[in-house]
Amino acid sequence: MFVWKMLALLAAAGLAGGCFAREEPGATAPPAATAPAEQAVETPSEPPAEEGDAPYAVLAEKLRTPWAIAFDGETMLVSEREGSVVRIGSDGSMVRKPVVVKPGVAASGESGFLGFALAPDFAETKTAFAYHTYEANGRMRNRIVALEEQEEAWVEKGELLSGIPGSRIHDGGRLAIGPDGHLYATTGDAGEEALAQDLNSLAGKILRLTTDGGVPADNPFPGSYVYSYGHRNVQGVAWTAEGVMYASEHGPSGDPGGHDEINLIEAGGNYGWPDVYGDREKNGMIPPLYHSGEPPAIAPSGIAVAENGALLVATLRGEALLRFDPARPTPSGEPLDGVARGYGRLRDVAVRDGYAYVLTNNTDGRGTPGPTDDRLLRFELP
């Protein structure tokens, strides 16, 4: 009864509009497949029995290492790390289009076609923004581009920023339009820790750009894209209705490990990596609102703000959708409340009309994919 009830609710409502696994060096991405233009994808089968804590429905299956969720009216768009975007209709239809950029997408380890966000005027211009890894002179780099959705592909229409340090690990990659209308991008330290404290480097930062690639006049460091620094690998950003900005960040690997973070982001703030993490303090560096403490790590990725003001956090190593309430913060080192678990690695989460939309990431080279992975799931929020 539950299955058919959920299907009925999904059909009636349409598509209204981040796991206990950590990003670790050494894993490789699954082989990239060439995505033909306008490729129709098989409609998902009936949702299985409940696996997690919250009622859910399956909106899409057999996604290829999906990374980011965007809403376009009653449909959804999902970026895939190999270099494609899937449009998912409210009727369950799926169409995959390749991304055409030059230089091309370099997908290896944690790199590839990552962040994806629609321009505020997407309905008129069909413009979106994307963050992807590429190779230049034998080295990996990341760039931010504007794309145009065309009949058969998403085609690059302009470069906003390039030369962001990249690697097979710690590429950051989240893109989001802030409440101020500017474009925010997260970058990792690319495996070179010292870069996070270097204001002349774009690595280990949260960047703030105009939607045409300029530096906003009110950025905290004149003439610089840097909005905040001292980050190891931020993979989630979100704002409350009041404009308060939060970010999720991966803590150190190895010994001691753990210490994944949720941070309140301030313009010009230094968040300490690699000098401090966890409960360590240093003058001029901002401590996290919450850190996960010693291992096991949770490896937070995408985050979203629920209607009640709580943060929902998609976790990779944690393999769960977790909740952090800034109004009643969980003490650092204690586990966060779970919303749903049992679906493997989770990469992104978005909230709309009382539902949480979540991407699994079991095909990313570190998970154990099932026959229908990866999936887009929709959870009812209490």
C-alpha positions in Angstrom: 0.0 0.0 0.0 2.8 2.4 0.9 4.4 2.0 -2.6 1.3 2.7 -4.5 0.4 5.6 -2.2 3.7 7.2 -2.8 3.4 6.8 -6.5 0.0 8.4 -6.4 1.3 11.3 -4.4 4.2 11.7 -6.8 1.9 11.7 -9.9 -0.4 14.2 -8.3 2.2 16.6 -6.9 4.8 16.3 -9.7 8.3 17.6 -9.0 7.6 20.7 -7.0 10.0 23.1 -6.8 23.9 15.1 0.5 26.7 9.3 3.7 28.7 7.2 6.4 31.7 7.4 3.0 34.7 9.9 2.9 36.5 11.3 -0.1 39.9 9.5 0.0 42.8 9.5 -2.4 43.4 6.4 -4.5 40.0 5.6 -5.9 39.2 6.0 -9.5 36.1 7.1 -11.2 34.1 4.6 -13.2 34.9 4.5 -16.9 33.2 7.4 -18.7 30.6 6.5 -21.2 29.8 8.5 -24.3 26.3 10.0 -23.9 24.5 10.3 -27.2 22.5 13.5 -27.6 18.9 13.4 -26.4 19.4 9.9 -25.0 16.1 8.6 -23.5 16.7 6.7 -20.3 14.5 3.9 -19.0 11.8 5.1 -16.6 12.4 4.0 -13.0 10.7 0.8 -11.8 8.4 0.8 -8.8 10.0 2.0 -5.6 11.3 -0.8 -3.3 10.2 -1.3 0.3 11.3 1.4 2.7 15.0 1.2 3.5 15.6 4.3 5.6 13.9 6.4 8.3 11.7 8.6 6.1 9.1 7.7 3.5 10.5 8.1 0.1 9.9 7.6 -3.7 12.4 6.8 -6.4 12.4 9.5 -9.1 15.3 8.2 -11.3 17.6 5.2 -11.6 20.8 4.2 -13.3 22.4 7.7 -13.1 26.1 7.9 -13.9 27.9 9.2 -10.8 25.5 12.2 -10.3 26.8 15.3 -8.5 24.3 18.2 -8.4 20.6 18.9 -8.5 18.8 21.9 -10.1 15.1 22.7 -10.5 13.6 23.9 -13.7 9.9 24.4 -13.0 8.3 21.0 -12.6 11.4 19.2 -13.9 14.8 18.5 -12.5 18.3 18.6 -13.9 21.1 16.4 -12.6 24.8 16.8 -13.5 26.9 13.6 -14.0 30.6 13.5 -13.4 31.5 12.0 -16.8 30.2 15.1 -18.5 26.4 15.0 -19.0 23.2 16.4 -17.7 20.0 14.4 -17.2 16.6 16.1 -17.4 14.0 14.3 -15.2 10.4 15.0 -15.9 7.5 15.0 -13.4 6.2 12.0 -15.4 9.3 10.0 -14.8 10.8 10.6 -18.2 14.6 11.0 -18.4 16.7 12.5 -21.2 20.5 12.7 -21.0 22.5 15.2 -23.0 26.3 15.5 -23.3 28.2 18.6 -22.2 30.3 20.2 -24.9 33.2 22.2 -23.4 36.7 23.0 -24.5 39.0 21.9 -22.9 37.0 18.8 -22.3 36.0 17.3 -19.0 38.8 15.3 -17.2 37.1 12.7 -14.9 39.4 10.9 -12.6 39.2 10.2 -8.9 37.1 13.0 -7.4 37.4 15.2 -10.5 35.1 15.7 -13.5 31.9 17.5 -14.3 30.8 18.6 -10.8 28.8 21.7 -9.8 25.8 22.8 -11.8 23.5 25.8 -11.2 20.8 27.4 -13.4 21.1 31.1 -14.1 18.3 33.2 -12.6 17.0 33.9 -16.1 17.3 30.3 -17.3 13.7 30.2 -18.6 14.5 32.9 -21.1 18.2 32.3 -21.8 18.6 28.6 -21.2 21.9 29.5 -19.5 23.4 27.4 -16.7 26.8 27.5 -14.9 29.1 24.5 -14.4 32.3 23.7 -12.6 34.6 21.0 -14.2 38.1 19.6 -14.2 40.3 19.8 -17.2 43.9 19.1 -18.1 46.4 21.9 -19.1 50.1 21.3 -19.7 50.0 18.0 -18.0 48.3 19.3 -14.8 44.7 19.2 -13.6 42.8 22.4 -13.2 39.2 23.4 -12.7 37.2 26.1 -14.4 33.8 27.7 -14.2 31.8 28.1 -17.5 28.4 29.2 -18.7 26.5 26.6 -20.7 23.5 26.9 -23.0 21.0 24.1 -23.2 20.5 23.3 -26.9 18.4 20.6 -28.6 21.1 18.0 -28.5 23.7 19.1 -25.9 24.7 21.6 -23.3 27.2 23.8 -25.1 29.8 26.1 -23.6 29.0 29.8 -24.3 31.7 31.4 -22.2 34.3 30.9 -19.6 33.9 32.8 -16.3 37.1 31.6 -14.5 39.8 29.1 -15.1 43.1 27.9 -13.6 41.7 26.8 -10.3 44.1 24.3 -8.9 42.8 20.7 -9.4 43.8 17.2 -8.6 42.3 13.7 -8.4 41.4 14.7 -4.9 40.0 17.8 -3.2 38.5 19.7 -6.1 35.6 21.2 -4.1 33.1 21.8 -7.0 29.9 23.1 -5.5 28.2 26.0 -7.4 25.2 28.0 -6.1 23.5 31.3 -6.8 23.4 33.3 -3.6 20.5 35.4 -2.4 22.5 38.4 -3.6 22.4 37.1 -7.2 26.1 36.3 -7.3 27.7 33.0 -8.1 29.5 31.1 -5.3 32.0 28.3 -6.0 33.8 26.0 -3.6 37.3 24.9 -4.2 39.5 22.3 -2.5 43.1 22.5 -1.6 43.9 20.1 -4.5 46.1 18.0 -2.1 48.4 21.0 -1.4 47.4 22.1 2.1 49.4 25.3 2.2 47.4 26.7 -0.7 44.3 27.1 1.5 46.0 29.9 3.5 47.5 31.6 0.4 45.2 34.5 -0.7 47.0 34.5 -4.0 45.7 31.0 -4.8 42.2 30.0 -5.7 42.6 26.7 -3.9 40.9 25.9 -0.6 38.5 28.8 -0.9 34.9 29.8 -1.3 34.8 32.1 -4.4 32.3 34.8 -5.2 31.7 35.9 -8.9 29.3 38.0 -10.8 27.3 35.9 -13.3 29.4 37.2 -16.1 32.7 36.3 -14.4 33.6 39.6 -12.8 34.8 40.3 -9.3 32.0 41.9 -7.2 32.9 45.3 -6.0 32.1 44.4 -2.4 34.1 41.2 -2.2 36.2 41.2 1.0 39.6 41.3 -0.7 39.6 44.0 -3.4 40.1 42.6 -6.9 39.9 39.0 -5.7 37.4 36.3 -6.2 38.1 35.0 -2.7 35.1 35.2 -0.3 36.5 33.0 2.5 39.6 30.9 2.9 41.4 28.2 5.0 39.2 25.4 3.6 40.2 21.8 3.0 37.4 20.7 0.7 34.1 22.4 0.8 31.3 20.5 -1.1 28.2 22.1 0.2 26.8 25.7 0.6 23.4 26.9 1.5 21.6 30.0 2.8 18.7 30.5 5.2 15.7 32.7 4.4 17.5 35.5 6.3 20.6 35.2 4.1 22.9 33.4 6.6 25.4 31.2 4.7 26.6 27.8 5.8 29.1 25.3 4.3 30.0 21.7 4.8 33.7 20.7 4.7 35.7 17.5 4.8 38.2 17.1 7.7 41.7 15.6 7.6 42.3 12.0 6.4 44.5 9.4 8.1 45.6 10.1 11.7 43.7 11.7 13.4 41.0 11.8 10.7 37.4 12.7 11.2 36.6 16.3 12.2 34.3 17.0 9.3 32.8 20.4 9.7 29.7 22.6 9.4 30.7 26.3 9.2 28.9 29.6 9.4 30.5 31.5 6.5 31.6 35.2 7.0 33.0 37.4 4.2 36.7 37.4 4.5 36.7 34.6 7.1 39.7 32.3 7.7 38.5 28.8 8.6 41.9 27.5 9.7 43.0 24.7 7.4 45.6 23.3 7.6 46.7 25.2 10.8 43.7 24.2 12.9 40.8 21.8 12.8 38.4 20.3 15.3 38.6 22.0 18.7 42.0 23.5 18.0 42.1 27.3 18.0 44.4 30.0 16.6 44.0 33.8 16.7 42.2 35.1 13.6 40.8 31.7 12.6 37.1 30.9 12.8 36.2 27.6 14.5 33.4 25.3 13.1 29.9 25.4 14.4 30.1 21.6 14.5 32.7 19.0 13.8 32.2 15.3 13.8 35.2 14.5 16.1 37.4 11.4 15.7 36.7 8.7 13.1 34.5 7.4 11.8 34.1 10.4 9.5 30.9 11.4 7.7 32.4 13.2 4.7 29.6 15.8 4.2 28.8 16.8 0.7 25.7 18.8 -0.5 23.6 20.7 2.1 20.2 22.4 2.0 18.1 24.4 4.5 14.8 22.9 5.4 11.7 25.0 5.9 12.2 24.9 9.7 15.7 26.3 9.4 17.6 23.1 10.0 20.4 22.0 7.7 20.1 18.8 5.8 23.5 17.2 5.1 24.1 14.5 2.5 27.0 12.4 3.6 29.4 10.1 1.7 31.2 8.0 4.3 28.3 8.6 6.7 25.9 7.0 4.2 23.0 9.0 5.6 21.0 12.2 5.2 21.7 14.0 8.5 20.2 17.0 10.3 22.0 19.9 12.0 19.8 22.6 13.6 21.8 25.9 14.1 19.1 27.0 16.7 19.8 23.9 18.8 23.2 22.8 17.7 24.5 19.3 18.3 27.7 19.4 20.3 30.8 18.7 18.3 31.9 15.0 18.5 28.3 13.8 19.0 26.4 12.2 16.1 24.0 14.3 14.1 20.3 13.2 13.9 19.5 11.0 11.0 16.7 11.7 8.5 17.3 8.7 6.2 20.0 6.0 5.9 20.4 2.7 4.1 20.9 4.0 0.6 24.7 4.1 0.5 26.8 7.2 -0.3 24.8 10.4 -0.7 26.2 13.3 -2.8 23.6 16.1 -2.9 20.4 17.3 -1.3 17.9 19.9 -2.3 14.7 21.0 -0.5 11.4 22.0 -2.1 7.8 22.1 -0.8 8.4 19.9 2.2 10.4 17.3 0.4 14.2 16.5 0.3 15.6 15.4 -3.0 18.7 13.3 -2.6 21.3 11.9 -5.0 23.0 8.6 -4.2 26.7 8.2 -5.3 27.4 4.5 -5.1 29.0 4.5 -8.7 31.7 7.0 -7.8 34.4 4.3 -7.4 34.2 4.1 -3.6 30.7 2.7 -3.1 29.1 -0.7 -3.7 26.5 0.0 -6.4 23.3 -2.0 -6.6 21.6 -2.8 -10.0 19.6 0.4 -10.1 22.3 2.8 -8.8 22.7 5.7 -8.9 19.3 7.1 -7.9 17.4 10.3 -7.3 15.2 9.9 -4.2 12.5 12.0 -2.7 11.9 12.0 1.0 9.0 13.3 3.0 10.2 15.8 5.6 8.5 15.8 9.0 
